[in-house]
């Protein structure tokens, strides 16, 4: 797959500067964790696919006997171990891809936090299906940010600088998988918006933690991107960002 756009973009997540900026991302609302806890069945072991720094794994370990957190980036795992809950004895970090990393099935729940679009889905979904316990499901979680009146302008700036014209959001991807009979959706949930506040500097750093907007990819365009984002907030008289975070969970079984 050398030269494949997804592989090129995914390499960004091995960069330590990008990984450190993950701390500026909004956390999953507690209601997402409650839903995942409700979906867990026997055996009470969880596989978290594309775990990153463990935004899900470090929290779901609280109600599991073991969590296997798989990610292909050594930098992500290194950072995850340092963060709260990252050294929990029940949390097993595994360096590798979901398609071929060493696993210990069966799992009473498989989770993925907005990471499915990085997988070779035909291979990964078949393997994840076989790793599930008979009554277990796979749950895909994501967040949506409610920005308010400046959202269209922010999205326009992001489109101008992003290498991808259309980013497939998690609900859209899951509906496509369901329609193509690769994943049978059994349930969906959207949480109520949870207030989240951060500085504009932190918001910009969060954007630089994404694949197409990382400074390492923007290069000499990074300063212009930052200035364009700041200009949006200046037009709205904002010196701090206050928005809502909605959690999305979609669950079912790969087919």
Secondary structure, 3 states (H helix, E strand, C coil): CCCCHHHHHHHHHHCHHHHHHHHHCCCCCHHHHHHHHHHCCCCCEEEEECCCCCCCHHHHHHHCCEEEEEECCHHHHHHHHHCCCCCCCCEEEEECCCCCCCCCCCECEEEEECCHHHCCHHHHHHHHHHHECCCCCEEEEEEEEECCCCHHHHHHHHHHHCCCCCCCCHHHHHHHHHHCCCEEEEEEEECCCEEEEEEHHHHHHHHCCCCCCCHHHHHHHHHHHHHHHHHHHHHCCCCEEEEEEEEEEEEEEEC
